[in-house]
Amino acid sequence: DKTTWIMLTVVIILCTTAFLLWPADAEVNHVDVAPPDTLTAEAVEGRVLFEAHCQKCHGSNGAGTDRGPPLVHVIYEPEHHSNESFYRAVANGVTQHHWPYGNMPTLPGVKTEEVSKIIRYVREHQVSNGIK
């Protein structure tokens, strides 16, 4: 009947979308990142904060390490991981779901306005690498 076909179509679309968004190699721990030619003032402040709080795991320019995933990756594009997901990750930590690095701990010393600057820094790097 018509309802069955609609539900089947939705399932196929969801599965195809998940396949396309899933990293080709879940073991990826580093990507090549071309830094932007310039950063906004907010992103410059975000770089300092990123280097202090995030770089140890997420790598220089958000390129990833063996301890944490690259943030300059299609998985973290705004359509898939909104800015709100970054705020929640800092406040609540993250249970491992896309990558094999384990859980991300909370970062209680990082204030909301600082997270905003870190997000700006990451998003500007994403845009300069074709992730919009």
Disulfide bonds with the S-S distance in Angstrom:
none
